[in-house]
């Protein structure tokens, strides 16, 4: 046990040392928050964009001291507005409809869970009152392919949400009154999308699934004898992970618990490192469900950050919470449904036990260790 811990510590220290020599000007990726409200014939909006992202894109830190002051931001208001508006377009009644004009008012600064954001109040004028609204969102698409715009669209007393970004830059929304069922499926879709683009969550889940078709015996991994044994191993792991992240997702979304985003994201990266290394030097080989539950509590805070910062009205929170959480589960089950039969068919081969299990786990650990360093020390090496 002590030798395993020493090897793990040495591994993390090596990756940390390498990461500390990475380019210092890079940054931690983040989300922006776009709120659009339609009330009668008036359309207003608010767009929160992380100062660190804007600094990376157009340079806000004029004196280069590493701290962005209000004076430095205020001096660049015109450039911030121009940069943002060049990457956002709204059209009435579909993507081919007439374009709306967008004006930015007096800017301000607000704090989110992961730092300070520039707040751009928006005045939106469309040629006609839209029945459908198409949003073309391309902010930071050329700098960070994983950047997301989290949309909160309120019309007719109904709140809708969506994830905007390079993967789906143009999306269209029906503004007529939506049923609760329609809203539920919107949040469910967002939950599925969140797990599928959340590489750290996916790699953590895969790290837990890789040994599911194997059994630790006589200090080595051997093939599980039956699919039934592998299946129930997966059920225990996935159930524990689901129960844990559902607890913290609920507590954080309802405002009972709040943790700094930087430390949550760092802890998520650390959980991926430890889960992957446990496949190479097993410590919890018979109790992976306990690992899944413990780290699942942390991952729940990561899931919750999407709903918390959207600023949804209180009457939409319960629906959003249930739909989003079920979407996350559907996304996980889709991954399991693809992985488990394939892994079981290969479990007896050298390819799976050495290359996939050991080699894949080490690759995941290295990647997650770089993420950990990026999130702790606020720089960026990887493009995702």
N, C-alpha and C positions, 0 to 999 in steps of 0.2 A: 504493500500500500504506500509506504513512504517513498519507495523508489519510483512508483508511478507518479506521485505528486511532484517529485523532484524533476522527472522528465517533462511533465506538463509545464512546470514553472520555467524550465530552461527553454522550452519551445516558445512560450509566450514572450519571454525576454528577448529571444532572437528576433522574432517578428516585430516586436516593439522597437528594437534597435534599428531594424531595416526601415520601418515606417517613419521613424524620426528623421531620416535623411531624405524623405520625400519632399516634393516641391511645397514650400511653405505658403504659397499664394493660393492654393486650392481651398475649397470650402466644403462644408457639410451641406448636402442637398436638403431642400425643404419644400414645403407646400405654400401656395398662395391661397387666399380665401376671397372668393368673389360672391357678393350678395347682390341680387337684383330684385327689386320690389315693384310690382305693378299695382297701383291703387287708382281706380277709375281711369282717367286718361293720363295720369302722371307716372313716369317711370324714373326711378332713382336707383342708385347703386352705391356700393362700397367695395373697394378692392384693397386688400391687405397683402403687401409684398414684403418679404424678409429683407431687412437692410443688408445682411451679409450677401444675399444673392444679387442685389442691386450693386453692391460694392464690387463684386466679382465681374459683373457685366459692364458697368460704366465707370466704376471707380469713384467712391464717395469719400474715402479717407484721404483728404487733401494733403495733410502733413505727414502721412505715413507712420503715425504712432501706434497703429493697431486699434485705435478707439474711434468710433464714428460719433461725432457730436451733433447736436441739433443744428448748430450753425453750419456745419458741413452739409447736412441734409437739406437745410433750407436754401442754401446757395445753389443746389442742384435740382430744385423742384421742377423747373421747366424741362430739364433733361429727363428726369424720372417720368414725368407725365408723357413726354413725347415717346420715350422708349416703350412704355407700357401700352399706350394707345396704338402704336404701330403693330402691336401683336394681339390686338383684340378687335373683333368686328361683330356687330349684331345686325341681323337682317330679319325683316318681318315676313311671316308666312313662308318660311323655308329658306334653304341655302341659296336659292336663286332669286330671292325676293329683294326688295329695295333695302338699301343700307341705312341704318340709323346713325345719327351723329352722337358722339360722346364727348362731353366736356368734363374736365377735372377741376374741382373746386379747391378750396384752401386745404392743403395737406396737413396731416398730423402724424404723431407717432403713437403706437400702441404696443403693449407687450402681449405676446402669446406664450404658450408653454415652452417654446424653443427659442425665445429671444425677442428682440425688438423688430417691429414691422412698420413700414411706411403705409399710412392710410390715405387712400385716394378716394374722396367722395365723388360720385359720378352723377351727372345729369344727362339723361338719355332722351333724345327726341327722335321719334320714328315718323315716317310719312303718314302712316295710318295706325290705328290702334291694332296691335298684332293679335291674331288668333293663334299663330304659331311663332315661336322665336328661335332663330338659328344662331348659335354662338360659335364663332371661329376663334379658338384660343391657341396661341402659339408662343406664349411667354417662355423664355429660356429654352425653347426647343432645340436651338443650335448649340447650347452649352451643356445641358443636362437632360438626357433622354428619359430620365426617371422623374423629372419634375412633374408635379400634379397641381392642377387648379381645382380646388374643392368648391363646387357651386352650391349656393343656397338660393333657389329661385322661388319667390313668393308671389303668387297671383291668385286672385279670387279667394283669399283666405286659406289657401292650401300651400304648404311648403314642399318643394321638390328638391332633390339633391342629385348631384352627378359628379363624376371624376373627369376632369378635362385634362388633356395633355397630348403629347406627340402620338400616342397610340390611337387616339380618337380626337383629332383636333377640331372637327366640326360635328356638332350635335344639335339636333332640333327638338324643341319641346312644345307640346300641345298645351296651350294656356287655358283651355276650358276647364271647368271644375272637375277635378279628378276624384275618383272614389277612393275610399280607404284601401281597397284591395290593390288599386293601381299604385298608390303610394307605397304600400307594403312591398310590392314586387320591384319598385324602383330601389328601395333600400336593400332588398335581397340581392339585386344585381350589383349594387355597389359593394356589398360584402364579398361576393364571389370575385369581383374584379380586384378588390384590395388584397385578398390572399394570393391571387395569381400574379400580381405585380410586386408582391412583397417577397423579394428573394430571400431575405433573412428568415422569414417565417417558413418558407418552403424548405430551405436547407435544414432548418431545425427539425421539421417534421421528417424529412428524408433521413436525417441522422438517427432518429429514433426508429424508423422503419427498416433501415438496412439490416439490422441483426434479427429482425422478426422471423426470417425464414431459416435462421441458424440457431444452434444450441451451443452454449459454452460448456465444454466438457474436456477434462484432463488438459487444461490450460491452452485450449485451442477451440476455434469455431468449427462445428460440424453441422451438416445439413439436417434440418428438421425432418422428422420421419413422415409427418402427414400435413396436408394442407390445413386440416382442422386446427392443429396446434399453432401453426403460423397465423391463422385467421384470428384465433382468440388472443394471441399475443398482440396483434395489431389492435383489436377491439379494446383491450385494456389500456394501451398507450393512448389511442385516440380519444377514448372516453375520459381519461384523466386530464389530458390536455384541454379538451373541450370544457369540462367542468371548471377547471381552474381559470381559463381565460374568460369564461362567461361571468365568473364572480367578479373579477377585477374590471372587466369591461362595463358591467352594470354599475359598480360602485363609482368608477371614474366618470362615466357618462352622466350619472345623476348628481355628481358633484360632492359625493361623500369623501372621496380620497383624491388627492392631486399630487403628482410627483413631477419633478423637472424632466422635461422631454429628453434633454441631453443624457441624463443618467439612465432613463428608461431605455433609450435606444442603445446606449453602451452596454447595459445589462443584457439586452436581447442578443447583441453580437457575442457577448461573453458566453451566453447560454449555448449558442451554436458551436462555439469553440469546444466547450466542455463536453457537449453531447457527442460531437464527432470524435474527440480524442478517447472518449469512453468506449468507442467501437474498436480502437486499436489497442488500448490498454484497459481492459474491462475492470471497472470497480463496481458498477451497479448493473451488471449483466442480467441478474435475475429480478431486478426491481426498476426496470426502465419506466414503468408507469409512475413511480414516485418522482423520478427525474422530470417526466412529462408534466406532472401536476405542479411541482415546485416552480419550474421555469415557465409553465403556462400562466401562472399568476402574473409574471412580468410581461409576457406577450400580450395579455389582456389590456394592460395600460397602453401598449403600442397601438392596438386596435382602436381603443377608445379615443385616441388623439384625433382621429378623423371626425368623429361625431361631436366631441367637445368643442373643437375650434370652429365648427360650422355655425354655431350660434343658433341652433334650431329653437323654435318656440316650444314652451313646456308641453303643450298639448300634442306635439309631434314626437316628443322624445321616446315615449313608450313604443310607438309604432316603429320608429327608426331603430331603436335598440333591438327589438325582436327580429325585424327584417334583416338588419345588418348582421346580427349574430348568426342567424340561420344561413345567410349567404356565405359567411365565413366557413360554416360547417359543410355546406354544399361544395364549396371550393376545395376543402380538405378531402372530402370523400371522393371527389373526382380524381384527385391525385392518388389516393389509396387504391381506387379501382383500377387505375392504369398500372401502378407500381407492383402491387402484390402478386397478381398472376405471373407477370414477367419475372419477378425476382424468384418466385417459387420454382419456376421452370428451370432457372439457371443456378439454383442454390448449391448443387453438387459439383459444379465446375470450378476449376482453378480460376477461371476468368472472374467469376462472381466473388469468391472468397478472398482472392488476393487483389485483383485489379479494382473491382467495384467496391467491395467492403473496406479493405485496408487503404488502397490507393485513393478511392473516392472520399473516404472519411478524412484522410490527411489533406486532400485538396480543399475540402470544405473548411477544415480547421484553419488552414492558411488564409483562405479568403475571408473568413469571419474574423480572424485576428487582425487583418488589415482594416476591416470595417470598424473593429473595436478601437483601434488607434485613431482612425479618422474621426470617430465620434467623440472620443475623449479629448483629443487635442485640436479638433476643429480644422482639419485640413482634408484634402481630397486627392486620392490617387486613382481610384477605380472610377470608370464612367457609369457605374450602376450601384 
